[in-house]
Every structure is written in C-alpha cells, then in structure tokens.
Amino acid sequence: MKLNIRLACLVALSTLAVGVSPALSNPGPAPEYETDGVRVINNNIELNRAKNLARQAAEIANGGLGNYRAEASMHGTSKESPFVDNGDGTWTFTFKGYKPGSSVYTVETVVTVSQDGRVRVDYNGQIRNSNPI
C-alpha cells in the first residue's frame, strides 16, 4: 500500500514538473536604464549572484563561518548591498564582518566580482578610516 502511495506521488510530481511551460517564463533579462545618472538594474540575478560570491570569498578569506560573519546587508537584497557597478561588467563590494557572538565589526573586505563569476579579493584586513582628516 505504501509503495502505491509513493508511486502515485512520484507520478503526480513528475506530471507537474513536465507540465511547466517555459513560454510562461521571462524570455530574457529586463533592460537596464539610466535615471539621473544612476544605473538601475531591473534584472538583478547577476548582481545577487555576485553579492553571494563576494560574501563567500570573505568567509573563506577569514577562516570560514566558524570565525567570520559578514554584515547583514550581504545577506539581504542585492540592491541594498554595499556595491559599486564598475561599468565594465564587474561589481565591487565593500563590507564589514565580525566574529560570531560579537557585535563589533573588526574586518573590512573589498571584493570585485565579474558577471562571469570571477572573484578577486582586493582587500581583507582591519577596518580602514573612511573619513580621512
């Protein structure tokens, strides 16, 4: 009896999976446009991927998740992450991190990620003074 239920579930799920029409999906990325000199990215799948790759590079550079956590903006929506679009198919993310269990940021990381997934850690060290005197 249990085998028949499993088989029926498998058939039902297979039917649903095959029945999804690719014609209903977005055929291509939405265009980018300029608004007052600010580039707006309508389809930010690539940017979200880049954000995740940048965060993962920082986690690796700092000894893994047992030793490091990136700031919350690197876990949220990609549009709210601290990035700069370099205009050449790359984004640079500058963000801070801390040791698990602490609330004090101790590390600054700068990572550049290309649209094809190449990752370069530009800086990973003490937090630099962002307001030079």
C-alpha positions in Angstrom: 0.0 0.0 0.0 2.8 2.4 0.9 4.5 1.7 -2.4 1.4 2.6 -4.3 1.1 5.9 -2.5 4.8 6.7 -3.2 4.3 5.7 -6.8 1.2 7.9 -7.1 3.1 10.9 -5.6 6.0 10.4 -7.9 3.7 10.3 -11.0 1.9 13.4 -9.8 5.1 15.4 -9.1 6.5 14.3 -12.5 3.4 15.4 -14.3 3.6 18.8 -12.6 7.3 19.2 -13.4 6.8 18.3 -17.0 3.7 20.5 -17.3 5.5 23.7 -16.5 5.7 25.7 -19.7 8.9 27.7 -20.5 6.7 30.0 -22.6 5.4 31.5 -19.3 8.8 32.4 -18.1 10.6 35.7 -18.8 12.3 35.2 -22.1 15.3 37.4 -21.4 16.6 39.9 -18.9 14.9 43.2 -18.4 16.7 46.2 -19.9 18.8 48.4 -17.8 18.2 52.1 -17.9 19.6 55.4 -16.5 17.8 57.6 -14.0 19.6 60.9 -13.1 23.0 59.3 -13.7 22.2 56.2 -11.5 22.1 52.9 -13.3 19.0 50.9 -12.4 19.2 47.1 -12.7 15.8 45.6 -13.4 17.0 42.0 -13.5 19.5 41.7 -10.7 20.0 38.0 -10.8 23.7 38.5 -11.8 24.1 41.1 -9.1 22.6 38.8 -6.4 25.0 36.0 -7.5 27.9 38.5 -7.4 26.9 39.5 -3.9 26.8 35.9 -2.7 30.2 35.2 -4.3 31.7 38.2 -2.6 30.3 37.2 0.8 31.5 33.6 0.3 35.0 34.9 -0.7 35.2 36.9 2.5 34.0 33.9 4.6 36.8 31.8 3.1 39.4 34.5 3.4 38.6 34.9 7.1 38.6 31.2 8.1 35.0 30.1 7.4 31.7 30.7 9.2 33.1 29.5 12.5 35.3 32.6 12.6 33.5 35.2 10.5 30.2 36.7 9.7 29.5 39.3 7.0 27.3 42.3 7.8 23.6 41.9 7.3 23.5 43.8 4.0 25.4 41.0 2.4 22.6 38.6 3.3 19.7 40.8 2.2 18.6 42.0 -1.2 21.4 42.7 -3.7 20.2 46.2 -4.4 20.7 47.1 -0.8 24.2 45.6 -0.6 27.2 47.9 -0.5 28.3 47.7 -4.1 29.6 49.9 -6.9 28.9 49.0 -10.5 32.2 49.5 -12.2 30.6 49.8 -15.7 32.8 47.1 -17.2 30.8 44.0 -16.2 32.1 43.9 -12.7 30.8 45.0 -9.3 32.9 45.9 -6.2 31.5 45.1 -2.8 33.0 46.8 0.3 31.6 45.4 3.6 32.5 44.7 7.2 32.5 41.5 9.2 32.8 40.3 12.8 33.5 37.1 14.8 30.4 35.0 15.7 29.0 36.0 19.1 30.3 39.6 18.8 28.5 42.7 17.5 31.7 44.7 16.9 32.9 44.8 13.3 36.6 44.0 13.1 37.3 43.2 9.4 36.8 45.2 6.2 36.6 43.3 2.9 36.6 44.6 -0.7 35.8 42.0 -3.3 35.3 42.6 -7.1 33.1 40.1 -8.9 32.7 39.9 -12.7 29.4 38.9 -14.4 31.0 35.6 -15.5 31.7 34.7 -11.8 35.4 35.6 -11.5 36.2 36.8 -7.9 39.1 38.9 -6.7 39.6 39.9 -3.1 41.0 43.4 -3.3 41.4 44.0 0.4 40.8 42.0 3.6 42.0 43.4 6.8 41.5 46.0 9.6 38.7 48.4 9.1 40.1 51.5 7.4 39.1 55.0 8.3 36.6 56.1 5.6 36.8 59.8 6.7 40.3 61.0 6.1 41.2 64.1 8.1 
